[in-house]
């Protein structure tokens, strides 16, 4: 069932065993899996069923350090979270992302990739990607081709894309389950500790209308975005206690994102052959995106980070905009989202009828994306940041409309990250030219060792780190089961736990972690929620009176 703290004056009693904070990809999948396993779950969401400007303003943060375009874009307080806006691209992390690399301080996870393999498989189903071609060889074989040999340690690979990226739509039926209670406009502003200080006894929620409620469960899981997770954990406790996690020096430190950067223009040498390698592939309603990465052996040899790149196009005219609009309309039609197609989608089709015909031919006959002729092509790189990045998140002195301190983000780019981008661009340049496919014209700043200081980078909206996973509190904030160190019943299921973030979109790995956590919690939950002893409105079990909420003082 879905309730709304702004609309519903009273809330029904509900015996919550697990309280999940944040109804984005991880929160929805974790809640859905726990419900499937017979658990009763409370799912709290800061936003409503649709994106609202007032809720978005709660994200406002201060920025210092390296110039960065994307601090506020890519963060959405709404049922479905960022899945309401992302494209749906997924990719497993590689073996080297989990392994300790002796030239990368702080690298290595306390769990091996093999521990996540079965959950990666289950994540495909959770994403609506079953069936999907799981090996790159199968994709090439389906279109009657073989994987290209690029050379110079450069390895081609594919990402996969979810056919329905919006998890609020994908899980519409599950969200209405009687064993799942979703509460909208319920921003968690404080975690409440028990008397001993080693367990969370409740969460205090507020909304922008001034209503306040306390919710209880046996176990609590923060499934917020990285910035929101760290911000909540840093907030001073109402009891003036210092929470165990706030004594941990790793909290908010070494945050990372993927450095996105148009490193070089691509000038085709043999356009026909180039188009056999790099345009997207569409097979049976599934999208496969060809990219290039540096193999692990070459990373070790060069002592660089993990990095990948793709060829994309940019046009200063209206061609690119029309092509993108037509592609968006086609995606909506394929997903059955007829309401998402309107006049604004048909006008480009009328203006660009020859392009529309070429798009149709490419999609239905060649199973490839259409590449316009009169646009500029770029090598766009996605670079891992160092695990011990100098970037960090602290609290500012300003408060938002709910009384919470805002975040201050100090984002830094390191010489090793810049070296990785420079070397990758050089390797791709040499490989494509030797293969007779294309020439690259690198950006002028790549010639300078400190050229990154003058660049305003994009960051993919792939924030990670700040609540690092580690065996002990001496090395991180959460343990291998994602539980906060020194706390009995509180977990973090967010990309903030990543010690390293590779270059792949973090969602697929996050969903694998969410499914793994669901299995862990299912074994720990008692048959009936324990009483917390916290005063105030109790959203706990049928023996209590219906919750009406308290006005925010």
C-alpha positions as CSV (number, residue, x, y, z in Angstrom):
1,X,0.0,0.0,0.0
2,X,1.1,3.6,-0.7
3,X,0.4,6.3,1.9
4,X,1.2,10.0,1.9
5,X,2.2,11.9,5.0
6,X,1.0,15.1,3.3
7,X,-2.4,13.7,2.3
8,X,-3.4,11.0,4.8
9,X,-4.4,12.5,8.2
10,X,-4.1,9.1,9.9
11,X,-1.9,6.2,9.0
12,X,-3.0,2.6,9.6
13,X,-1.2,0.4,12.1
14,X,1.5,-1.7,10.4
15,X,3.9,-4.3,12.0
16,X,7.1,-3.3,10.2
17,X,10.0,-5.8,10.6
18,X,12.4,-3.8,8.4
19,X,12.3,-0.1,7.7
20,X,13.9,0.9,4.4
21,X,14.8,4.6,4.0
22,X,14.7,5.7,0.3
23,X,12.5,4.4,-2.5
24,X,15.0,4.5,-5.3
25,X,16.5,1.5,-7.1
26,X,18.1,-0.1,-4.1
27,X,15.2,0.6,-1.7
28,X,12.5,-0.7,-4.0
29,X,14.4,-3.9,-4.9
30,X,15.4,-4.6,-1.3
31,X,11.9,-4.0,-0.1
32,X,10.4,-6.1,-2.9
33,X,12.7,-9.0,-2.2
34,X,12.0,-8.9,1.6
35,X,8.3,-8.9,0.9
36,X,8.7,-11.8,-1.5
37,X,10.4,-13.7,1.3
38,X,7.5,-13.1,3.6
39,X,8.7,-10.0,5.5
40,X,6.7,-6.9,6.4
41,X,8.5,-3.8,5.2
42,X,8.1,-0.1,5.7
43,X,9.5,2.0,2.8
44,X,10.0,5.7,3.5
45,X,10.4,8.2,0.6
46,X,11.2,11.9,1.0
47,X,9.4,12.9,-2.2
48,X,6.0,12.2,-3.7
49,X,4.8,10.1,-6.6
50,X,5.9,12.8,-9.0
51,X,8.9,15.1,-9.0
52,X,8.3,18.3,-7.0
53,X,10.4,21.5,-7.0
54,X,10.0,22.0,-3.2
55,X,11.4,18.5,-2.5
56,X,14.2,19.0,-4.9
57,X,15.3,22.2,-3.1
58,X,16.2,20.0,-0.1
59,X,19.2,18.8,-2.1
60,X,20.8,22.2,-2.3
61,X,24.5,21.8,-1.3
62,X,27.6,23.9,-1.1
63,X,30.5,23.2,-3.4
64,X,34.2,23.7,-3.1
65,X,37.2,22.2,-4.8
66,X,37.5,21.3,-8.5
67,X,34.9,22.9,-10.8
68,X,32.0,20.4,-11.2
69,X,28.8,20.7,-13.2
70,X,26.8,18.0,-11.6
71,X,26.1,18.4,-7.9
72,X,22.4,18.9,-8.0
73,X,21.4,17.2,-11.3
74,X,21.0,13.5,-11.0
75,X,19.6,13.6,-7.5
76,X,15.8,13.1,-7.3
77,X,13.5,12.9,-4.3
78,X,10.6,11.0,-5.8
79,X,9.1,7.5,-5.7
80,X,11.6,5.6,-8.0
81,X,14.5,8.0,-7.2
82,X,17.0,8.4,-10.0
83,X,15.4,5.6,-12.0
84,X,12.7,8.1,-13.0
85,X,15.4,9.9,-15.1
86,X,18.3,7.5,-15.8
87,X,18.7,5.7,-19.1
88,X,18.9,2.3,-17.4
89,X,22.5,1.3,-18.3
90,X,23.9,-1.6,-16.3
91,X,27.2,-3.4,-16.1
92,X,28.9,-5.7,-13.6
93,X,32.0,-4.5,-11.9
94,X,35.1,-6.2,-13.1
95,X,37.3,-8.6,-11.1
96,X,40.0,-5.9,-10.7
97,X,37.4,-3.5,-9.1
98,X,37.1,-5.9,-6.1
99,X,40.8,-6.8,-5.9
100,X,43.6,-5.0,-4.1
101,X,45.9,-3.3,-6.7
102,X,49.4,-2.7,-5.2
103,X,49.7,0.6,-7.2
104,X,46.3,1.9,-6.0
105,X,46.3,2.6,-2.3
106,X,43.0,1.7,-0.6
107,X,41.9,-0.6,-3.3
108,X,40.2,-3.9,-2.6
109,X,36.8,-5.0,-1.1
110,X,36.3,-7.3,1.9
111,X,34.2,-9.5,-0.3
112,X,35.3,-11.1,-3.6
113,X,33.3,-10.7,-6.8
114,X,32.5,-14.4,-6.7
115,X,30.4,-13.7,-3.6
116,X,28.2,-11.4,-5.7
117,X,28.0,-13.6,-8.8
118,X,24.6,-15.2,-7.9
119,X,23.2,-11.8,-6.9
120,X,24.3,-10.3,-10.2
121,X,22.2,-13.0,-11.9
122,X,19.2,-12.2,-9.7
123,X,19.7,-8.4,-10.3
124,X,19.1,-9.0,-14.0
125,X,15.7,-10.3,-13.1
126,X,15.1,-7.5,-10.7
127,X,15.9,-5.0,-13.5
128,X,13.5,-6.7,-16.0
129,X,16.5,-7.9,-18.0
130,X,15.7,-11.6,-18.2
131,X,16.2,-12.9,-20.8
132,X,19.2,-10.9,-22.0
133,X,22.4,-11.9,-23.8
134,X,24.8,-12.2,-21.0
135,X,28.1,-12.6,-22.9
136,X,29.5,-10.2,-25.4
137,X,30.3,-13.0,-27.8
138,X,26.6,-13.8,-27.9
139,X,25.8,-10.3,-28.9
140,X,28.3,-10.2,-31.7
141,X,27.1,-13.6,-32.9
142,X,23.5,-12.5,-33.0
143,X,24.3,-9.8,-35.6
144,X,26.6,-12.1,-37.6
145,X,29.9,-10.5,-36.5
146,X,32.9,-11.1,-34.3
147,X,34.3,-8.9,-31.6
148,X,36.8,-6.4,-33.1
149,X,40.4,-6.6,-32.2
150,X,41.5,-3.1,-31.3
151,X,44.9,-3.8,-29.8
152,X,47.2,-1.8,-27.5
153,X,45.6,-3.3,-24.4
154,X,42.2,-1.8,-25.4
155,X,39.3,-4.3,-24.9
156,X,35.8,-3.8,-26.4
157,X,32.8,-4.7,-24.2
158,X,29.0,-4.0,-24.0
159,X,26.8,-2.5,-21.4
160,X,23.1,-3.6,-21.2
161,X,20.2,-1.3,-20.8
162,X,17.0,-1.9,-18.8
163,X,13.9,-2.0,-21.0
164,X,11.9,-0.2,-18.3
165,X,14.3,2.0,-16.3
166,X,11.6,3.5,-14.0
167,X,11.4,1.2,-11.0
168,X,8.3,2.9,-9.7
169,X,6.5,1.6,-12.9
170,X,8.4,-1.7,-13.0
171,X,7.4,-2.5,-9.4
172,X,3.9,-0.9,-9.5
173,X,2.2,-4.1,-8.4
174,X,4.7,-4.9,-5.6
175,X,4.4,-1.4,-4.2
176,X,0.7,-2.1,-3.7
177,X,1.4,-5.3,-1.7
178,X,-0.3,-5.5,1.8
179,X,3.0,-6.5,3.3
180,X,4.8,-3.4,2.0
181,X,3.8,0.0,3.3
182,X,5.2,2.9,1.3
183,X,5.0,6.4,3.0
184,X,5.6,9.4,0.7
185,X,6.7,12.8,1.8
186,X,8.4,11.2,4.8
187,X,11.9,12.7,4.9
188,X,14.0,11.0,7.6
189,X,15.6,13.8,9.5
190,X,17.1,11.9,12.5
191,X,18.1,8.4,13.6
192,X,17.1,7.7,17.2
193,X,19.4,5.6,19.4
194,X,18.4,3.4,22.3
195,X,19.7,4.0,25.8
196,X,22.8,1.9,25.3
197,X,23.7,3.7,22.1
198,X,24.4,0.6,20.1
199,X,21.0,0.2,18.2
200,X,18.7,2.4,16.3
201,X,15.3,2.6,18.0
202,X,13.4,4.6,15.5
203,X,13.6,7.2,12.7
204,X,12.0,10.7,12.9
205,X,10.4,12.0,9.7
206,X,9.2,15.4,8.7
207,X,7.5,16.9,5.7
208,X,7.3,20.4,4.3
209,X,3.8,21.0,5.8
210,X,5.2,20.7,9.3
211,X,4.1,17.2,10.1
212,X,6.4,15.0,12.1
213,X,6.2,11.2,12.9
214,X,8.5,8.6,14.4
215,X,8.6,5.1,12.8
216,X,9.9,1.9,14.3
217,X,11.1,-1.5,13.1
218,X,13.5,-4.2,14.1
219,X,16.0,-3.3,11.4
220,X,16.8,-0.2,9.5
221,X,18.4,0.2,6.1
222,X,19.5,3.5,4.5
223,X,19.0,3.2,0.7
224,X,19.6,6.8,0.0
225,X,22.0,8.4,-2.6
226,X,25.6,8.8,-1.5
227,X,25.2,12.4,-0.5
228,X,22.0,12.0,1.3
229,X,23.3,8.9,3.2
230,X,26.4,10.8,4.5
231,X,24.3,13.9,5.2
232,X,21.9,12.0,7.4
233,X,24.6,10.1,9.3
234,X,26.5,13.4,10.0
235,X,23.4,15.1,11.4
236,X,23.7,15.8,15.2
237,X,21.5,13.5,17.3
238,X,18.6,15.0,19.1
239,X,19.7,13.3,22.3
240,X,23.1,15.1,22.0
241,X,24.7,11.6,22.0
242,X,27.5,11.0,19.5
243,X,26.5,8.0,17.4
244,X,29.0,5.2,16.9
245,X,29.2,6.0,13.2
246,X,30.0,9.7,14.0
247,X,33.1,8.6,15.9
248,X,34.4,6.9,12.7
249,X,37.0,9.0,10.9
250,X,36.0,7.4,7.5
251,X,32.5,8.9,7.5
252,X,32.3,11.4,4.6
253,X,35.9,10.9,3.5
254,X,37.3,9.7,0.2
255,X,34.1,10.2,-1.8
256,X,34.3,9.5,-5.5
257,X,32.4,9.8,-8.8
258,X,33.2,8.9,-12.3
259,X,35.0,11.6,-14.2
260,X,33.2,12.1,-17.5
261,X,35.1,14.0,-20.1
262,X,35.0,14.5,-23.9
263,X,38.7,13.8,-24.4
264,X,39.1,13.9,-28.2
265,X,37.1,14.4,-31.4
266,X,36.9,11.3,-33.6
267,X,37.6,11.7,-37.3
268,X,36.6,8.6,-39.2
269,X,39.1,7.0,-41.6
270,X,36.8,4.2,-42.7
271,X,33.3,5.2,-41.6
272,X,31.7,2.0,-42.8
273,X,33.9,-0.2,-40.6
274,X,33.6,2.3,-37.7
275,X,29.9,1.9,-37.9
276,X,30.2,-1.9,-37.7
277,X,31.9,-1.5,-34.2
278,X,30.5,1.4,-32.2
279,X,26.8,2.1,-32.8
280,X,24.4,0.6,-30.2
281,X,22.9,-2.8,-31.0
282,X,19.2,-3.6,-30.5
283,X,18.1,-7.2,-30.3
284,X,14.7,-8.4,-29.2
285,X,13.9,-5.3,-27.4
286,X,17.2,-5.2,-25.6
287,X,19.9,-2.5,-26.0
288,X,23.6,-3.2,-26.0
289,X,26.1,-0.3,-25.9
290,X,29.6,-1.0,-27.3
291,X,32.5,0.6,-25.4
292,X,36.2,0.3,-24.9
293,X,38.2,-0.3,-21.7
294,X,41.8,-0.9,-20.6
295,X,42.5,-4.5,-19.7
296,X,43.8,-5.3,-16.2
297,X,47.3,-6.3,-17.4
298,X,47.7,-3.0,-19.2
299,X,46.4,-1.1,-16.1
300,X,49.1,-2.8,-14.0
301,X,51.8,-2.1,-16.6
302,X,50.9,1.6,-16.8
303,X,50.0,1.9,-13.1
304,X,46.7,3.6,-13.9
305,X,43.1,3.4,-12.7
306,X,40.2,1.6,-14.3
307,X,38.8,3.6,-17.3
308,X,36.6,3.1,-20.3
309,X,35.2,5.2,-23.1
310,X,32.5,5.4,-25.8
311,X,32.1,7.2,-29.0
312,X,29.2,9.7,-28.9
313,X,28.1,12.6,-31.1
314,X,27.4,16.2,-30.5
315,X,25.8,18.7,-32.9
316,X,25.5,22.4,-32.6
317,X,22.5,22.4,-34.9
318,X,19.0,20.9,-34.6
319,X,19.8,17.5,-36.1
320,X,21.0,15.9,-32.8
321,X,18.1,17.3,-30.9
322,X,15.6,15.9,-33.4
323,X,17.3,12.5,-33.5
324,X,17.4,12.3,-29.7
325,X,13.7,13.3,-29.5
326,X,12.7,10.6,-32.1
327,X,14.8,8.0,-30.2
328,X,13.0,8.9,-26.9
329,X,9.6,8.6,-28.6
330,X,10.6,5.2,-30.0
331,X,11.7,4.0,-26.5
332,X,8.4,5.1,-25.0
333,X,6.5,3.3,-27.7
334,X,8.5,0.1,-27.2
335,X,7.9,0.2,-23.5
336,X,4.2,0.7,-24.0
337,X,4.3,4.2,-22.5
338,X,2.0,5.9,-25.0
339,X,1.3,8.8,-22.7
340,X,5.0,9.8,-23.0
341,X,4.6,10.4,-26.7
342,X,3.1,13.7,-27.9
343,X,3.2,16.5,-30.4
344,X,6.7,17.4,-29.4
345,X,7.8,13.9,-30.6
346,X,6.0,14.0,-33.9
347,X,7.3,17.4,-35.0
348,X,10.9,16.2,-35.3
349,X,9.6,13.2,-37.3
350,X,7.9,15.4,-39.8
351,X,11.0,17.7,-40.1
352,X,13.4,14.8,-40.5
353,X,11.4,12.2,-42.4
354,X,14.5,10.9,-44.3
355,X,16.3,10.5,-40.9
356,X,13.2,8.8,-39.5
357,X,13.3,6.2,-42.4
358,X,17.1,5.7,-41.8
359,X,16.4,5.3,-38.1
360,X,13.8,2.6,-38.8
361,X,16.0,0.8,-41.2
362,X,19.0,0.8,-38.8
363,X,16.8,-0.4,-35.9
364,X,14.7,-3.1,-37.6
365,X,17.1,-4.4,-40.3
366,X,20.6,-3.7,-39.2
367,X,19.8,-3.8,-35.4
368,X,22.1,-0.9,-35.0
369,X,21.7,2.7,-33.9
370,X,21.6,5.4,-36.6
371,X,24.7,7.6,-36.8
372,X,23.9,11.0,-38.3
373,X,26.4,12.2,-40.9
374,X,26.7,15.9,-40.1
375,X,27.7,15.8,-36.4
376,X,30.9,15.8,-34.5
377,X,31.9,12.5,-32.8
378,X,33.8,12.4,-29.5
379,X,35.6,9.9,-27.4
380,X,33.9,10.3,-24.1
381,X,35.8,8.8,-21.2
382,X,34.5,7.5,-17.8
383,X,37.4,7.3,-15.3
384,X,37.5,5.8,-11.9
385,X,38.6,8.0,-9.1
386,X,41.2,7.0,-6.5
387,X,39.8,5.0,-3.5
388,X,41.7,7.4,-1.2
389,X,40.4,10.4,-3.1
390,X,40.9,13.8,-1.3
391,X,37.2,14.5,-2.0
392,X,34.9,14.6,1.1
393,X,31.5,15.6,2.3
394,X,30.9,17.6,5.5
395,X,28.0,19.6,6.9
396,X,27.6,23.3,6.1
397,X,26.3,25.8,8.7
398,X,23.1,26.4,6.6
399,X,19.9,24.4,7.2
400,X,17.3,23.3,4.7
401,X,13.5,23.8,5.1
402,X,13.3,20.7,7.4
403,X,15.9,22.0,9.8
404,X,18.7,19.7,8.6
405,X,22.2,20.9,8.0
406,X,23.0,21.0,4.3
407,X,26.0,19.2,2.7
408,X,29.3,20.8,1.7
409,X,31.0,18.8,-1.1
410,X,34.8,19.3,-1.7
411,X,35.5,17.4,-5.0
412,X,39.0,16.9,-6.2
413,X,40.6,15.4,-9.3
414,X,44.0,13.9,-8.7
415,X,47.2,13.6,-10.9
416,X,46.7,9.8,-11.1
417,X,43.2,10.3,-12.5
418,X,44.4,12.8,-15.0
419,X,47.3,10.5,-16.0
420,X,44.8,7.7,-16.5
421,X,42.7,9.8,-18.8
422,X,45.7,11.0,-20.8
423,X,47.1,7.5,-21.2
424,X,43.8,6.0,-22.2
425,X,43.2,8.7,-24.8
426,X,46.7,8.0,-26.2
427,X,46.1,4.2,-26.3
428,X,42.7,4.6,-28.1
429,X,44.2,7.1,-30.5
430,X,47.0,4.7,-31.4
431,X,44.7,1.7,-31.6
432,X,42.0,3.2,-33.8
433,X,44.5,4.8,-36.2
434,X,46.5,1.5,-36.5
435,X,43.3,-0.4,-37.2
436,X,42.5,2.1,-39.9
437,X,39.2,3.1,-38.2
438,X,39.6,6.7,-37.1
439,X,42.0,9.4,-36.0
440,X,41.6,11.3,-32.7
441,X,42.2,14.9,-32.1
442,X,42.7,15.2,-28.3
443,X,41.7,18.2,-26.3
444,X,44.6,20.7,-25.9
445,X,44.7,20.5,-22.1
446,X,45.6,16.8,-22.4
447,X,49.1,17.8,-23.5
448,X,49.6,19.3,-20.0
449,X,50.4,17.3,-16.9
450,X,48.3,19.7,-14.8
451,X,45.7,20.4,-17.5
452,X,42.9,19.1,-15.3
453,X,43.1,22.2,-13.2
454,X,41.4,24.2,-15.9
455,X,38.7,21.7,-16.8
456,X,35.1,21.7,-15.6
457,X,34.3,18.0,-15.7
458,X,31.0,16.1,-15.8
459,X,30.7,13.3,-13.2
460,X,28.1,10.9,-14.5
461,X,26.0,11.4,-11.3
462,X,27.7,8.3,-10.1
463,X,28.6,9.3,-6.6
464,X,30.2,6.7,-4.3
465,X,32.2,6.2,-1.2
466,X,32.1,8.0,2.2
467,X,30.7,5.0,4.2
468,X,33.4,2.6,3.1
469,X,32.8,-1.2,3.5
470,X,35.6,-2.9,5.6
471,X,36.1,-5.7,8.0
472,X,36.7,-3.4,11.0
473,X,35.8,0.1,12.0
474,X,39.5,1.0,11.8
475,X,39.2,0.7,8.0
476,X,35.6,1.7,7.2
477,X,32.1,2.6,8.2
478,X,30.1,-0.6,7.4
479,X,31.0,-4.3,7.7
480,X,30.9,-6.9,4.9
481,X,27.2,-7.4,5.5
482,X,26.7,-3.6,5.1
483,X,25.9,-3.1,8.9
484,X,27.2,0.0,10.5
485,X,30.1,-0.9,12.7
486,X,29.2,-0.9,16.5
487,X,25.5,-0.8,15.7
488,X,23.3,-3.9,16.1
489,X,20.5,-3.2,13.7
490,X,21.3,-0.5,11.1
491,X,22.6,-1.0,7.6
492,X,23.6,1.1,4.6
493,X,22.7,-0.1,1.1
494,X,24.0,2.7,-1.0
495,X,26.9,3.3,-3.4
496,X,28.4,5.2,-0.5
497,X,29.7,1.8,0.8
498,X,31.9,1.3,-2.3
499,X,35.7,1.4,-1.5
500,X,36.4,1.5,-5.2
501,X,33.9,2.4,-7.9
502,X,35.5,1.3,-11.1
503,X,34.0,3.0,-14.2
504,X,30.7,1.1,-14.6
505,X,27.3,2.5,-13.6
506,X,27.0,1.7,-9.9
507,X,23.3,0.6,-9.9
508,X,23.8,-3.1,-11.0
509,X,26.3,-3.8,-8.3
510,X,24.2,-1.9,-5.8
511,X,21.2,-4.1,-6.6
512,X,23.3,-7.2,-6.2
513,X,24.3,-6.0,-2.8
514,X,20.6,-5.2,-2.0
515,X,19.6,-8.8,-2.9
516,X,22.4,-10.2,-0.8
517,X,21.3,-8.0,2.1
518,X,17.7,-9.1,1.8
519,X,18.9,-12.8,2.3
520,X,20.9,-11.7,5.3
521,X,18.1,-9.8,6.9
522,X,15.5,-12.5,6.2
523,X,17.6,-14.8,8.4
524,X,17.9,-12.3,11.2
525,X,14.4,-10.9,11.5
526,X,12.4,-12.2,14.5
527,X,8.9,-13.5,14.0
528,X,7.4,-10.3,15.6
529,X,8.8,-6.8,15.8
530,X,10.4,-5.9,19.2
531,X,9.2,-2.9,21.1
532,X,11.6,0.0,20.9
533,X,10.6,1.9,24.0
534,X,10.8,5.2,22.2
535,X,8.2,7.8,23.2
536,X,6.0,9.4,20.6
537,X,3.8,8.1,17.8
538,X,4.4,4.4,17.1
539,X,4.0,2.9,13.7
540,X,4.7,-0.6,15.1
541,X,1.9,-3.1,15.3
542,X,-1.9,-3.5,15.3
543,X,-2.2,-3.2,19.1
544,X,-1.3,0.5,18.9
545,X,-3.6,3.3,18.0
546,X,-3.5,4.6,14.4
547,X,-0.7,7.1,13.9
548,X,-1.8,10.7,13.5
549,X,1.6,12.4,13.7
550,X,2.8,15.4,15.7
551,X,3.2,19.0,14.4
552,X,6.9,20.0,14.0
553,X,7.8,22.4,16.7
